[in-house]
């Protein structure tokens, strides 16, 4: 096989590229056409719904579901086309009153097709500076209703920006470690991983953010849900880039705990996090965890799960740090 043929895109990729190229102008026009419709929420929702259907690729649906099992209704709008529509809309609404945009995004987040919800999520961070309280309420509701990892990780950026703009919101993230929803617990890890990459707001790479991030991961490590575990390892890899010494110390302590207790949940997170550590340290920690694996049906061992169990056993779950989420079905 020649070098040229080895680098040639697959038939699927080539077809995807052609579809995007053929629909890029329509996606850009859609974004532009939405600008004047924010004054009429019903027309706005109808226009984006119909517009996304015209630029959707039915062949993309299976691919989206393959990487996101359990994903809700999707149209098959490819990311570059969503991005093109978003850029046109964002450019045209720079001077639009924030109150109108918050209302419009709130309506989008109530729609079933996930691409329409994601479009709304993409716009929330830009609204935080001028209408933080209403925007944060929309974000909180979106977090409660999220039911797939793409939605959660999309929310992580505006969540992170909201926290950096108002440090009091760290407490709300701290409450989510007790949530019954694995998606809200995943949001904790995803937000920690995303905060250092938030642009235009200071503090994401500072000592307080690192310390609070490690503390939150410390509450959740041992969680029995793979979706949460993946977000925690992502957060730890990000934190290792900021402070390798502190993250190494954290992972060494968790390795000792996992080894002493045979905790496969904890061991998985450590193993998936060590790629950002010095090679010698990573090799040593993985060796220490040799043979410790996740066991199907093994209960969560996290500090947060233990706290929830204690409240439940004592019959005082209503006084737990986040009683509303603990009781939520």
Secondary structure, DSSP 8 states (H G I E B T S, - for coil): --HHHHHS--HHHHHHHHHHHHHHHHHHHHHHHHGGGGGSHHHHHHHHHHHHHHT--HHHHHHHHHHSTT--------HHHHHHHHHHHHHHTTTS-HHHHHHHHHHHTTSSSHHHHHHHHHHHGGGTTT-HHHHHHHHHHHHHH--SHHHHHHHHHHHHHHHHH-GGGHHHHHHGGG-S-HHHHHHHHHHHHHHTT-SSSTTTTSHHHHHHHHHHHHHHTT-S-HHHHHHHHHHHHHHHHH-HHHHHHHHHHHHHHHHHHT-HHHHHHHHHHGGGS-HHHHHHHHHHTTT----TT-----HHHHHHHHHHHHT-GGGSTTHHHHH--
